[in-house]
Amino acid sequence: MTALIEIHGLSKQYHEGDSERLIFRDLDMRIHRGEVIAILGKSGSGKSTLLNLISGLDVPTSGNIVIDGVDITRYTEHERTLYRRRHIGFIFQFFNLIPTLTVEENILLPLELNASLDDEQIHGAHSLLEQVGLSNRLYSFPDRLSGGEQQRVAIIRALVSRPLVLLADEPTGNLDAETGGQVLELLETLVRQNRMTMILVTHSMEAAALADRILEVQHGHMLEHPQRTVP
């Protein structure tokens, strides 16, 4: 199976006052194309930091991150921004929808930023919205939606540009258990249907059970839990 993401010798540390805080030390990882990975770990262990590094929002202290043959650690900040827009989808715990934009405007925004918005793309976005049962809310603003509805819109926004990698940071952390379960089921369905590669940061074993592999951050290293193999 082809590795989509290869991480070699990754280290990350932050300066905190007169001391340094080490997050990762010589981390090596391979994530295959079409694989769903769950990342577990205590608060502050570095789960979200890893997503920020893979997306190019942050840079490692040392080491390399290669996505689909491209070493993004060699990119400038501007190049990383363009790469992220084109190839990385993000789902956040707090939805991060733009309150002054309608549902339609929110989901089409990534396509506009990539200058790829055309009739075919608009139709595809509308079809995805219909698939999650929100085609009747195209012109609603986020504050008129429930939390579960907002997260469904956020999922479509992340998927609409067909990214190479989908990064989900506690996507159900701001939802009640029932709604969170529904969102997880929807997310897995869409990811599997589109054969996407997803890295899911979560504290929930229920959410982690959706993954092909479960990894846990411990003291700057990554440990793998026994889990089912990729079909």
trRosetta pair geometry for C-beta under 8 A, 3 or more apart (Angstrom, degrees):
i j d omega theta_ij theta_ji phi_ij phi_ji
1 32 4.4 16 133 -149 121 141
1 33 7.1 -156 173 42 90 80
1 34 8.0 -109 -162 52 118 107
1 35 7.8 91 152 -52 143 114
1 230 6.8 56 -91 76 167 144
2 32 6.4 118 79 -153 45 81
2 33 4.9 10 81 6 99 121
3 6 5.2 68 134 -65 134 94
3 30 4.4 -64 -125 -165 131 103
3 31 6.7 98 -157 63 79 37
3 32 5.6 -69 -103 -96 48 57
3 33 7.5 141 -176 -22 7 77
4 31 5.9 -52 59 99 90 84
4 32 6.3 84 1 176 87 22
4 33 4.2 118 -52 -76 111 70
4 34 7.9 139 -29 1 133 53
4 35 7.7 -165 19 25 116 99
4 67 6.7 12 153 -154 76 67
4 68 5.9 -9 -159 -66 75 73
4 164 6.7 177 -175 170 125 103
4 165 7.0 161 133 -76 131 99
4 197 5.2 -106 55 -69 160 167
5 29 7.1 -8 117 111 102 102
5 30 7.1 159 88 -155 64 38
5 31 4.1 11 52 48 108 107
5 54 6.7 0 -145 -141 142 116
5 65 7.2 -18 -164 -169 93 84
5 66 7.2 151 -156 83 44 57
5 67 5.4 -7 -104 -104 77 74
5 165 6.8 63 -58 -93 125 138
5 197 7.4 160 -13 155 108 148
6 29 7.5 176 -152 89 34 59
6 30 5.5 1 -108 -108 71 77
6 64 7.9 4 108 108 88 99
6 65 7.8 160 84 -156 51 40
6 66 4.5 -9 60 60 96 108
7 10 5.0 -28 175 -26 108 131
7 27 6.0 -18 132 114 125 94
7 28 6.2 170 96 -147 79 32
7 29 4.1 23 43 45 118 91
7 30 7.6 -146 26 -64 72 40
7 54 7.9 -64 -77 -92 122 92
7 63 7.0 29 -179 160 79 125
7 64 7.3 178 -149 91 43 56
7 65 5.4 -4 -106 -108 80 72
7 66 7.7 -165 -73 25 36 70
8 28 5.9 22 -120 -115 44 85
8 63 5.9 -178 92 -161 56 86
8 64 4.8 4 53 54 102 97
8 66 7.4 28 -1 -1 106 108
9 26 5.2 -33 -141 -138 61 67
9 27 7.4 86 -179 53 9 44
9 28 6.8 22 -44 -72 42 86
9 62 6.5 -57 134 126 102 96
9 63 4.1 -165 98 -108 70 91
9 64 7.0 45 53 16 92 76
10 24 5.4 -10 117 124 93 141
10 26 7.2 112 54 -152 42 13
10 27 4.1 -41 62 59 98 97
10 28 7.5 162 12 -69 88 36
10 29 7.7 -24 13 10 132 100
10 53 7.0 97 -162 154 134 154
10 60 5.2 -107 -152 -123 82 151
10 62 7.5 169 -145 92 29 58
10 63 3.6 -171 -92 117 41 162
10 64 7.4 -111 -75 44 80 32
10 65 6.8 52 -92 -64 124 88
11 22 7.6 -44 -167 -151 94 95
11 24 5.6 -160 -131 98 35 81
11 25 5.5 28 -115 -122 95 39
11 26 6.0 9 -64 -45 99 47
11 27 7.2 155 -70 6 45 84
11 60 6.3 106 65 179 46 107
11 61 4.8 -62 105 67 90 107
11 62 4.6 17 45 51 108 91
11 63 5.6 141 10 -17 65 118
12 22 7.7 125 87 -162 51 53
12 23 4.4 -32 91 60 101 115
12 24 4.7 50 26 34 91 97
12 46 7.3 140 71 -143 126 123
12 49 6.2 174 110 159 156 129
12 53 6.5 -108 -69 -77 144 139
12 58 7.6 55 -138 132 135 126
12 60 5.2 -93 -76 -135 88 69
12 61 5.3 156 -114 -2 35 96
13 20 5.0 29 164 171 126 109
13 21 6.2 167 -159 82 75 44
13 22 4.7 -31 -100 -102 104 56
13 23 6.3 -176 -90 9 42 77
13 61 5.2 16 26 -46 80 155
14 20 7.0 162 81 -158 37 65
14 21 4.9 -12 59 57 89 100
14 23 6.9 57 -8 -29 95 111
15 19 7.7 155 -156 89 55 36
15 20 5.7 -38 -101 -103 54 74
15 21 7.9 -180 -89 16 7 79
16 19 5.6 -23 72 74 85 84
16 20 7.1 137 23 -116 77 21
16 21 5.1 42 -3 -19 125 113
22 25 6.0 23 172 -60 126 102
22 220 5.6 -8 133 -90 103 137
23 46 4.2 134 -175 -104 99 123
23 49 5.3 -59 179 103 154 166
23 220 6.4 135 132 -108 26 81
24 27 4.5 -43 -177 -21 121 128
24 46 6.0 146 -52 -178 87 158
24 49 7.6 -164 -22 110 108 126
24 50 7.4 101 -58 -85 137 90
24 60 7.7 -58 67 -133 126 106
24 220 5.1 145 -130 -157 28 75
24 221 7.8 121 -144 -73 69 32
25 220 4.2 40 6 154 95 134
25 221 6.9 -40 56 -64 91 76
26 63 7.4 170 -119 -79 39 124
27 63 7.1 28 53 -135 76 168
27 220 7.5 -133 -60 165 103 69
27 221 6.9 176 -99 -126 85 46
27 222 6.0 77 -145 -8 107 110
29 215 7.9 18 -123 -120 122 166
29 222 6.3 24 -80 49 110 163
31 35 5.7 -151 -176 71 75 128
31 37 5.7 -73 -125 -29 116 143
31 197 6.5 106 141 -170 112 124
31 199 6.9 -43 -129 -74 160 106
32 35 4.2 91 64 -26 83 129
32 197 7.5 -159 99 -114 44 116
32 230 6.6 -94 71 -21 140 169
33 197 5.8 -84 -143 -62 40 123
34 195 4.9 -35 -115 -176 106 83
34 196 7.1 112 -118 79 50 11
34 197 5.9 -47 -36 -72 16 76
34 230 7.3 108 105 -168 97 133
35 197 5.8 24 49 -129 62 85
35 198 8.0 -136 104 41 48 57
35 212 5.1 -101 -156 52 81 143
35 213 6.9 5 178 11 119 107
35 230 5.6 -67 -107 -95 89 139
36 188 7.7 28 -122 -126 167 81
36 191 6.3 83 -89 136 121 142
36 192 8.0 -42 -37 -72 135 79
36 197 7.5 -168 -76 -153 47 40
36 198 4.8 5 -122 59 79 99
36 200 6.8 18 -178 -6 91 115
36 210 6.5 -69 135 125 146 85
36 211 4.7 -142 119 -131 93 63
36 212 5.1 119 54 -2 74 91
36 213 7.9 165 90 28 54 65
37 198 7.1 -168 32 97 64 56
37 199 4.9 -13 68 -114 106 69
37 200 6.8 176 89 25 51 73
37 211 5.8 56 -149 -158 14 127
37 212 7.0 -45 -74 55 51 86
37 213 5.4 -17 -117 68 75 95
37 214 7.9 153 -165 -95 59 26
37 215 6.3 3 -175 6 105 113
38 200 4.9 -29 -107 75 66 103
38 201 7.9 141 -163 -95 57 20
38 202 6.0 -44 -157 34 102 111
38 207 6.8 150 -127 119 128 82
38 208 3.8 140 153 -133 161 75
38 210 7.2 118 -61 61 124 76
38 211 3.7 -134 -17 -23 100 153
38 213 7.3 -165 30 96 72 49
38 214 4.8 -18 68 -113 108 72
38 215 7.0 169 86 28 54 66
39 47 5.0 152 125 -139 119 98
39 50 6.5 -155 -148 67 165 146
39 199 6.4 26 -17 180 116 93
39 200 6.9 177 18 86 75 47
39 201 4.8 -28 67 -102 109 67
39 202 7.4 125 65 22 58 62
39 215 5.4 -21 -108 75 64 96
39 216 7.5 142 -165 -98 52 31
39 217 6.6 33 -177 -24 100 101
40 47 7.6 -70 164 -94 9 132
40 202 6.8 -36 -91 77 69 68
40 203 7.0 100 -140 -118 79 40
40 205 8.0 22 -98 -86 137 66
40 208 6.1 -1 -59 -92 110 146
40 214 6.4 22 -8 -178 115 98
40 215 7.1 180 25 92 75 43
40 216 4.4 -28 73 -105 98 84
40 217 7.3 -163 91 17 47 71
40 225 7.8 38 23 -23 132 132
41 45 3.5 -128 160 75 121 149
41 46 6.8 -53 132 50 162 69
41 47 4.8 178 50 -53 121 107
41 216 5.6 147 -71 -166 73 66
41 217 3.5 -5 -89 51 147 95
41 218 6.9 -153 -121 -59 95 54
42 45 4.7 111 58 -44 71 117
42 217 7.9 -114 30 84 64 93
45 217 4.3 141 138 101 118 116
45 218 7.1 -29 -155 -88 130 33
46 49 4.5 -59 -157 45 67 123
46 50 5.9 78 144 -33 86 92
46 217 5.1 -151 62 -179 97 154
46 220 7.3 82 -10 -102 158 46
47 50 6.0 -55 -162 25 28 111
47 51 7.2 22 147 -12 61 101
47 169 7.8 138 128 -135 101 86
47 201 4.4 125 160 -143 117 120
47 217 5.7 -151 -68 9 72 140
48 51 5.6 -50 -155 35 43 112
48 52 6.4 45 148 -20 69 103
48 169 5.7 60 -113 -140 92 127
48 201 6.2 119 -75 165 60 172
49 52 5.5 -55 -150 37 35 113
49 53 6.4 35 152 -20 67 104
49 58 6.7 -54 -157 58 71 158
50 53 5.7 -54 -149 35 32 111
50 54 6.4 29 155 -16 66 106
50 199 7.8 -121 119 160 111 144
50 201 7.7 154 62 -83 108 122
50 217 7.2 -153 -29 -77 136 137
51 54 5.8 -56 -145 38 32 108
51 55 6.1 21 159 -10 67 112
51 57 8.0 15 119 30 72 125
51 167 4.7 124 -151 -169 110 131
51 169 5.7 -122 34 -76 173 109
51 199 6.6 -179 -100 103 89 126
51 201 6.1 -80 -39 -28 130 134
52 55 6.0 -62 -142 45 26 104
52 57 4.2 -83 -156 72 80 112
52 58 4.1 44 135 8 112 113
53 56 7.8 40 -180 -68 28 26
53 57 7.7 -73 -54 54 22 74
53 58 5.3 -52 -77 78 60 96
53 59 7.2 102 -129 -126 77 13
53 60 5.7 58 -143 -61 125 86
53 65 6.3 165 147 -54 93 152
54 65 6.1 -160 -112 -164 53 144
54 67 7.4 104 -169 -69 82 126
54 88 7.7 150 124 -121 86 131
54 165 6.9 -110 151 134 120 158
54 167 6.7 159 85 -88 123 132
54 199 6.9 62 63 30 169 160
55 84 5.4 60 178 -121 85 114
55 88 4.9 129 -129 179 87 162
55 90 6.9 34 -113 -76 151 111
55 165 8.0 -146 -89 93 73 125
55 167 5.9 -73 -62 -3 117 160
56 59 7.6 20 -150 -78 56 71
56 72 5.1 -99 -80 163 112 133
56 75 6.8 -17 -134 70 133 133
56 80 3.3 -166 172 -169 133 112
56 81 7.4 -140 116 -56 126 36
56 83 6.1 86 -5 75 162 117
56 84 5.2 -134 56 -58 117 111
56 88 7.5 -166 21 -13 100 155
57 80 7.9 -172 -58 144 26 126
57 84 7.3 85 -55 -102 74 155
59 73 6.5 115 -150 -137 89 78
60 63 4.9 -62 131 57 157 97
60 64 8.0 -119 44 -60 144 17
60 65 7.1 143 -16 -23 127 107
60 73 6.2 -32 31 -118 105 127
63 73 7.2 -162 102 -87 57 167
64 71 5.4 -41 -163 -143 112 110
64 73 5.1 -135 -129 30 55 139
65 71 7.1 124 74 -153 46 59
65 72 5.5 -37 89 50 101 98
65 73 5.3 117 29 -37 81 102
66 69 6.6 -7 176 -133 105 12
66 70 6.6 158 -156 74 65 32
66 71 5.0 -32 -95 -88 81 66
66 72 7.6 168 -105 3 29 74
67 70 5.5 -28 67 61 72 90
67 72 6.0 18 16 -23 109 117
67 87 7.1 130 129 137 137 140
67 164 6.4 113 166 113 114 145
67 165 6.6 -77 -146 -22 130 135
68 87 7.6 -123 22 -158 138 142
68 164 5.7 -85 -30 -150 136 151
70 83 7.3 -165 126 -135 148 137
71 74 4.8 53 105 3 106 112
71 75 7.9 177 107 -23 62 82
72 75 5.2 -35 -163 8 57 123
72 80 6.0 91 -177 -113 103 90
72 83 6.0 -168 -120 108 113 163
75 79 3.7 -135 -166 96 105 119
75 80 4.6 141 105 -57 129 77
75 83 6.4 -72 -117 -8 172 141
76 79 4.6 95 49 8 75 103
76 80 7.0 -137 94 -6 39 87
77 80 5.7 -54 -148 35 31 112
77 81 6.5 36 151 -24 64 103
78 81 5.6 -50 -151 30 33 114
78 82 6.7 29 153 -14 65 103
79 82 5.9 -54 -150 38 34 109
79 83 6.2 35 152 -20 66 108
80 83 5.6 -54 -145 39 32 113
80 84 6.1 36 155 -24 66 106
81 84 5.8 -54 -148 34 28 112
81 85 6.6 29 154 -20 62 105
82 85 5.8 -53 -150 32 32 113
82 86 6.5 17 158 -10 65 112
83 86 6.1 -69 -150 43 29 103
83 87 5.7 -33 175 30 68 119
83 88 7.4 54 128 -9 74 107
84 87 7.0 -83 -122 55 17 77
84 88 4.6 -43 -149 39 63 125
85 88 7.8 11 -18 45 13 83
85 110 6.9 175 -165 -153 76 81
85 113 5.3 -120 -155 124 128 120
85 114 5.6 173 143 -75 108 90
85 161 8.0 -69 161 146 60 173
86 114 5.7 121 -95 -120 72 123
86 161 7.2 -134 -151 156 35 134
86 163 7.8 134 129 -118 38 78
87 163 5.5 102 175 -154 32 81
87 164 4.4 0 -169 12 95 111
87 165 6.8 41 147 22 84 84
88 163 5.4 78 -136 -162 5 138
88 164 7.1 -33 -72 53 50 86
88 165 5.5 -16 -116 70 71 95
88 166 8.0 148 -166 -97 53 28
88 167 6.4 4 -173 0 100 114
89 110 7.9 1 -110 -119 82 165
89 158 3.6 101 176 180 109 82
89 159 6.1 56 -143 -71 162 37
89 161 7.0 174 -80 54 101 95
89 163 3.8 -166 -24 16 93 145
89 165 7.1 -167 30 97 74 47
89 166 4.4 -21 70 -112 112 73
89 167 6.9 171 86 24 55 67
90 96 7.9 -17 114 62 114 149
90 158 5.8 -140 60 -114 33 112
90 166 8.0 -178 -73 -160 21 57
90 167 5.3 -17 -108 70 65 99
90 168 7.9 152 -164 -86 43 39
90 169 7.4 -6 -165 3 89 105
91 151 7.6 64 -167 -162 110 84
91 154 5.6 110 -135 134 80 107
91 155 5.8 20 -107 -95 130 62
91 158 5.0 -62 -59 -36 84 161
91 166 7.1 24 -6 178 106 97
91 167 7.2 -173 27 95 69 51
91 168 4.2 -4 61 -116 114 78
91 169 7.0 178 89 26 62 63
91 171 4.7 11 129 -102 122 116
91 187 7.6 -52 -22 -122 180 130
92 95 6.4 -76 76 15 94 9
92 96 4.6 59 42 -7 142 122
92 154 6.9 -102 39 -172 74 144
92 169 5.6 -5 -122 60 53 106
92 170 7.9 9 -176 65 45 80
92 171 7.5 108 90 -104 11 64
93 169 6.0 -75 -29 110 86 84
93 170 4.1 2 -81 93 113 105
93 171 6.7 -129 -91 -99 49 21
93 173 4.2 -28 -137 55 117 119
93 174 5.1 118 164 -21 81 106
94 174 5.6 107 -93 -47 55 158
95 142 7.3 143 137 -156 141 132
95 147 7.6 -137 -49 -152 132 67
95 150 4.4 -15 -125 143 151 114
95 151 5.7 -104 -95 -81 94 60
95 153 7.6 42 -159 69 109 98
95 154 4.8 -143 -148 -53 66 141
95 174 7.3 -94 -23 68 88 146
96 154 6.7 94 53 -123 77 124
97 101 7.4 -132 171 65 86 100
97 106 5.1 -9 -150 -134 96 148
97 142 4.2 156 99 -92 137 144
97 150 5.9 -119 -5 -159 137 98
97 153 6.1 30 -91 102 135 126
97 154 6.2 -109 -58 -75 92 91
97 157 7.6 170 -103 -22 83 156
98 101 4.3 46 87 16 110 114
98 105 7.7 -81 70 112 118 105
98 106 5.9 -178 36 -104 87 91
98 109 7.2 105 7 -63 134 160
98 142 7.6 158 75 -16 33 136
99 141 6.6 49 -176 176 59 109
99 142 5.4 -96 -114 48 58 120
99 143 6.2 41 -147 -33 102 102
100 141 7.6 -22 -132 -138 18 120
101 105 3.7 -129 -172 99 102 121
101 106 4.9 140 106 -60 120 73
101 109 6.9 22 176 -58 170 124
101 141 7.5 141 86 -128 29 79
101 142 7.9 44 69 -21 68 104
102 105 4.6 94 48 10 75 102
102 106 6.9 -132 95 -8 38 87
102 138 6.7 35 149 147 124 54
102 139 5.0 -38 -151 -145 145 40
102 140 6.4 116 -153 64 85 29
102 141 5.9 -74 -105 -82 54 58
103 106 5.8 -55 -149 33 28 113
103 107 6.5 14 160 -10 64 108
103 129 7.3 108 146 -134 119 137
103 134 6.7 -137 -175 152 153 122
103 137 5.1 75 -11 123 163 89
103 138 5.6 -131 74 -145 111 24
103 139 7.1 -63 33 -25 94 11
103 140 5.4 34 -19 59 115 79
103 141 7.7 -146 -32 -97 70 17
103 142 7.5 135 -77 -71 70 62
103 145 7.4 105 -80 -54 114 139
103 153 5.4 -109 -141 -122 93 133
104 107 6.3 -64 -148 40 28 101
104 108 6.1 13 161 -9 66 116
104 125 7.7 101 -147 126 70 127
104 126 7.9 7 -120 -87 100 84
104 129 7.9 -35 -94 -62 68 166
104 138 4.4 34 -50 -172 112 84
104 139 6.6 -7 3 -75 118 52
105 108 6.0 -64 -139 45 28 104
105 109 6.5 54 156 -54 62 92
106 109 5.9 -36 -158 -7 29 118
106 142 7.2 88 -57 -60 153 107
106 153 6.0 41 95 162 138 120
106 157 5.7 -64 142 -84 87 131
107 110 7.9 -45 178 19 39 96
107 125 5.2 144 129 -169 118 119
107 128 7.7 -173 -172 80 141 120
107 129 6.6 -136 -4 -67 175 116
107 153 6.4 -112 -61 -167 104 81
107 156 5.0 -19 -124 114 126 109
107 157 4.7 -122 -114 -83 59 72
107 160 5.5 130 176 -52 87 151
108 111 5.4 -60 -167 43 62 113
108 112 6.0 64 138 -26 85 103
108 117 6.2 61 -176 -118 104 125
108 121 7.8 106 -134 128 88 106
108 122 6.7 9 -109 -108 123 77
108 125 5.8 61 -81 -177 77 177
108 160 7.3 -118 -96 153 36 161
109 112 5.6 -56 -146 36 35 111
109 113 6.3 35 158 -20 68 105
109 157 6.9 7 45 -146 100 112
110 113 5.7 -54 -147 36 32 112
110 114 6.4 18 157 -7 65 110
110 157 6.3 132 -13 -178 117 76
110 158 8.0 114 -40 -107 155 24
110 160 5.8 143 57 71 123 109
110 161 4.6 -105 129 -31 126 127
111 114 5.9 -64 -147 47 31 102
111 116 5.1 -100 -160 75 78 84
111 117 4.2 107 129 -78 110 81
111 121 5.1 142 -144 159 150 142
111 125 7.3 -97 -15 -55 143 135
111 160 6.3 -80 -40 128 106 117
111 161 6.0 -176 -75 -85 69 94
112 115 7.4 29 -176 -77 34 35
112 117 5.1 7 -80 -30 60 138
114 161 6.2 110 3 -132 153 135
116 121 6.1 130 128 -74 85 158
116 161 7.2 102 64 -130 138 97
117 121 5.5 -126 -135 79 43 140
117 122 6.8 61 -168 -55 85 90
118 121 5.2 95 48 11 63 103
118 122 7.1 -123 102 -5 31 92
119 122 5.6 -54 -146 37 32 112
119 123 6.3 34 155 -20 65 105
120 123 5.8 -54 -149 36 30 112
120 124 6.4 32 152 -20 63 106
121 124 5.6 -53 -149 36 33 114
121 125 6.4 34 153 -20 65 104
121 160 7.6 77 -176 168 91 99
122 125 5.7 -54 -150 35 32 111
122 126 6.4 30 153 -17 65 107
123 126 5.7 -56 -148 39 31 111
123 127 6.3 35 152 -23 65 106
124 127 5.6 -53 -147 33 31 114
124 128 6.6 32 154 -18 64 102
124 160 7.0 131 112 -153 102 76
125 128 5.8 -53 -152 34 32 111
125 129 6.5 32 150 -18 64 106
125 156 6.9 97 -158 165 75 112
125 160 4.9 25 -103 -136 94 123
126 129 5.5 -54 -148 37 34 113
126 130 6.4 37 151 -21 66 103
126 135 6.7 65 -174 -126 80 98
126 138 7.5 1 -119 -100 92 124
127 130 5.6 -51 -149 34 33 112
127 131 6.5 40 149 -26 63 103
128 131 5.4 -50 -152 28 34 118
128 132 6.9 15 156 -5 65 103
128 156 4.8 144 126 -136 120 105
128 159 6.3 -180 -149 91 152 123
128 160 6.4 -142 37 -93 157 79
128 190 7.7 63 -149 -133 101 126
129 132 6.3 -65 -153 43 33 97
129 134 5.1 -87 -175 79 85 91
129 135 5.3 122 115 -84 97 62
129 137 7.9 -138 -179 60 119 85
129 138 7.0 86 139 -87 160 81
129 153 7.7 24 -119 -112 97 70
129 156 5.6 54 -78 -138 69 166
130 133 7.6 48 -176 -72 34 21
130 134 7.7 -120 -84 56 24 52
130 135 4.0 25 -93 -58 74 128
131 190 7.4 118 120 -95 136 103
132 152 4.5 166 160 -175 140 120
132 155 7.2 142 -90 74 158 122
132 156 6.4 -123 11 -56 143 116
132 186 6.0 68 -122 -162 99 136
132 190 7.9 -12 -69 -64 107 132
133 152 7.6 -43 55 177 86 162
134 137 4.7 -52 -173 37 86 116
134 138 8.0 134 139 -57 81 53
134 149 6.3 132 -102 -153 125 93
134 152 5.9 154 -28 111 139 130
134 153 6.6 -119 131 -72 169 83
134 156 7.9 -127 55 -16 132 149
135 138 6.7 2 -174 -45 45 99
137 140 4.3 -42 -168 16 85 128
137 144 7.8 -175 -151 101 109 111
137 145 6.6 79 -174 -90 149 108
137 149 6.9 35 38 -175 178 129
137 153 7.9 -93 103 -75 127 119
140 144 4.5 -120 -171 78 108 129
140 145 6.2 115 125 -54 132 93
141 144 5.4 92 61 4 68 105
142 145 5.7 -63 -156 29 44 113
142 150 5.6 64 -156 -116 94 108
142 153 7.3 -140 -106 69 88 156
145 149 3.8 -130 -173 97 106 122
145 150 4.8 141 103 -58 124 76
145 153 6.9 -3 177 -11 176 134
146 149 4.6 95 51 8 76 104
146 150 7.0 -137 94 -7 39 87
146 179 7.7 -131 138 -126 121 145
147 150 5.7 -54 -147 34 31 112
147 151 6.5 26 156 -16 65 105
147 174 6.3 -141 -161 122 129 94
147 175 5.3 174 127 -103 125 81
147 176 7.9 114 69 1 140 79
147 179 6.4 79 87 137 103 158
148 151 5.8 -55 -147 37 32 107
148 152 6.5 35 153 -21 65 103
148 175 6.1 87 -78 -133 75 129
148 179 4.0 -121 -72 -162 121 117
148 182 6.4 22 -149 78 134 124
148 183 6.0 -144 -141 -58 84 108
149 152 5.6 -51 -149 33 34 113
149 153 6.6 36 151 -18 64 102
150 153 5.7 -53 -154 35 34 112
150 154 6.4 35 148 -21 66 105
151 154 5.2 -49 -146 36 38 116
151 155 6.4 46 151 -25 65 98
151 171 6.5 116 -162 176 122 88
151 172 7.5 72 -162 -97 165 55
151 174 7.8 169 -69 68 123 102
151 175 6.5 -50 -16 -58 154 132
151 183 5.2 -6 109 -127 135 142
152 155 5.6 -47 -150 30 34 114
152 156 6.7 32 152 -15 63 102
152 183 6.8 -129 -67 -117 75 90
152 186 6.6 -26 -113 122 95 162
153 156 5.8 -55 -152 37 34 109
153 157 6.3 38 150 -22 66 105
154 157 5.5 -50 -147 34 33 116
154 158 6.5 32 153 -19 64 105
154 171 8.0 -174 100 -145 127 99
155 158 5.8 -58 -153 36 31 110
155 159 6.3 17 155 -11 66 113
155 171 7.6 66 -80 -161 98 137
155 183 7.5 -180 -42 -163 139 93
155 186 6.9 120 86 118 173 113
155 187 5.9 -127 -126 -98 138 86
155 190 6.7 119 158 48 122 160
156 159 5.8 -65 -142 44 32 105
156 160 5.9 50 159 -53 69 99
157 160 6.0 -36 -141 1 25 118
158 163 7.2 -58 170 7 70 132
158 166 6.0 87 149 -138 119 99
158 168 8.0 90 157 -83 171 82
159 162 7.2 31 175 -79 60 41
159 163 7.5 -109 -124 14 34 91
159 166 7.1 2 -86 -101 73 130
159 190 6.2 -69 -91 157 161 131
159 194 6.9 146 -157 15 117 169
159 196 7.5 -91 -123 -66 95 159
162 194 7.4 -144 -125 -173 82 130
163 166 6.0 129 73 -71 119 67
163 196 7.6 56 73 -145 75 118
164 197 6.8 -9 155 42 60 119
165 196 8.0 130 -130 178 23 91
165 197 5.2 -45 -111 90 66 107
165 198 7.5 142 -168 -98 60 33
165 199 6.9 8 -177 1 107 102
166 191 6.6 -124 50 -112 153 108
166 196 5.3 38 -5 153 123 133
166 197 6.8 161 21 86 77 51
166 198 4.3 -26 73 -105 105 83
166 199 7.5 176 89 26 56 60
167 198 7.6 174 -79 -155 24 63
167 199 5.4 -9 -115 63 68 99
167 201 7.9 20 -177 -5 81 102
168 171 4.5 -35 -175 -39 109 122
168 187 7.0 69 -105 -167 159 146
168 198 6.2 14 -1 -173 112 109
168 199 7.1 180 29 89 71 50
168 200 4.6 -9 67 -114 113 71
168 201 6.8 -167 96 28 60 68
168 202 8.0 5 111 -52 102 96
169 201 4.8 5 -125 52 57 123
170 173 3.5 8 163 -24 113 133
170 174 7.8 90 130 -18 104 78
170 201 6.0 -46 -36 101 66 91
170 202 6.0 135 -101 -107 55 55
170 203 7.1 14 -108 2 105 88
171 183 6.6 -150 132 136 105 126
171 184 7.6 140 86 -86 113 69
171 187 6.5 94 106 -78 158 160
171 200 7.3 -65 3 -142 113 95
171 202 7.8 -46 23 -85 75 102
171 207 7.9 157 49 -141 91 141
172 175 4.9 -72 -162 44 69 115
172 179 7.8 169 -148 105 97 75
172 180 3.4 91 -172 -147 124 101
172 181 7.8 82 -143 -43 152 32
172 183 5.5 165 -94 73 99 126
172 184 5.9 -28 -50 -53 142 98
172 202 7.6 25 38 -125 96 114
172 204 6.8 -27 70 7 120 156
172 207 6.3 -168 28 -81 127 132
173 202 7.8 -165 -59 -131 98 70
173 203 7.5 73 -101 25 108 104
175 179 4.4 -120 179 96 115 109
175 180 4.1 154 91 -67 113 81
175 183 6.2 113 32 5 173 141
176 179 5.1 77 57 21 80 104
176 180 6.5 -148 89 -11 32 96
177 180 5.6 -59 -141 39 24 114
177 181 6.4 28 159 -22 62 105
178 181 5.9 -54 -154 31 28 111
178 182 6.7 26 151 -16 62 105
179 182 5.6 -55 -153 35 36 112
179 183 6.3 35 151 -19 68 105
180 183 5.7 -54 -146 37 32 110
180 184 6.3 35 154 -21 65 105
180 204 7.8 -178 154 -82 137 171
180 207 8.0 -68 162 -68 109 110
181 184 5.7 -53 -147 34 31 113
181 185 6.4 32 155 -19 64 105
181 206 7.2 -55 -101 151 88 140
182 185 5.8 -54 -150 35 31 112
182 186 6.4 30 152 -17 64 107
183 186 5.7 -56 -149 39 32 112
183 187 6.1 34 154 -22 67 107
184 187 5.6 -54 -144 36 30 112
184 188 6.3 28 158 -17 65 105
184 206 7.2 101 94 129 179 97
184 207 5.6 -129 -117 -111 134 79
184 210 6.3 -155 176 -44 106 148
185 188 6.0 -54 -148 36 28 108
185 189 6.4 30 153 -21 62 108
186 189 5.7 -57 -150 34 30 113
186 190 6.4 23 158 -14 67 107
187 190 6.1 -59 -147 39 28 106
187 191 6.1 25 158 -17 65 112
187 210 7.9 56 90 157 101 167
188 191 5.8 -59 -143 40 29 109
188 192 6.0 23 162 -15 67 111
188 210 4.8 -120 -91 -157 128 130
189 192 6.2 -62 -145 40 23 104
189 193 6.1 23 159 -20 63 112
190 193 5.8 -55 -143 36 27 112
190 194 6.2 3 165 2 63 114
190 196 7.9 2 126 14 74 133
191 194 6.4 -74 -147 50 23 95
191 196 4.7 -96 -151 55 71 110
191 198 5.1 -34 -141 -25 142 140
192 195 7.3 25 -173 -75 33 42
200 207 6.4 -145 152 153 134 109
200 208 7.3 -176 99 -100 119 54
200 210 7.3 30 28 73 168 113
200 211 6.3 -143 42 -76 122 115
202 207 4.1 -130 -162 89 166 136
202 208 5.7 -157 75 -56 125 81
204 207 4.0 76 83 9 111 105
204 208 6.5 179 96 -10 58 84
205 208 5.2 -53 -140 41 38 115
205 209 6.3 54 154 -37 66 96
206 209 5.9 -45 -156 16 28 116
207 210 6.2 -45 -176 12 44 113
208 211 5.7 -44 -171 11 54 118
208 214 5.0 59 176 -115 115 118
211 214 5.6 126 75 -71 132 70
211 227 6.8 -21 98 -174 91 153
212 227 6.8 114 150 127 34 123
212 228 6.7 -91 -146 88 54 81
212 229 7.1 12 -171 174 95 24
212 230 4.5 26 -158 -84 143 79
213 224 6.4 -40 -174 -147 110 106
213 225 7.8 147 -177 57 63 76
213 227 5.2 152 -124 67 41 140
213 230 7.8 -36 -31 -51 93 93
214 224 7.2 122 82 -161 56 59
214 225 4.0 -22 85 48 109 122
214 227 4.9 141 9 -61 90 141
215 222 5.1 -4 -177 -173 120 106
215 223 6.8 149 -161 76 65 40
215 224 5.5 -35 -103 -99 73 63
215 225 7.2 -150 -82 6 23 83
216 222 7.2 145 70 -156 38 57
216 223 4.9 -25 62 63 92 94
216 224 7.8 174 17 -87 76 17
216 225 6.4 75 -17 -39 109 101
217 220 7.8 37 -173 -73 89 8
217 221 7.5 154 -152 79 54 34
217 222 6.1 -30 -96 -98 59 68
218 221 5.9 -29 72 65 73 83
218 222 7.8 134 25 -106 72 20
218 223 5.6 7 19 -3 121 119
224 227 7.7 -105 174 11 90 107
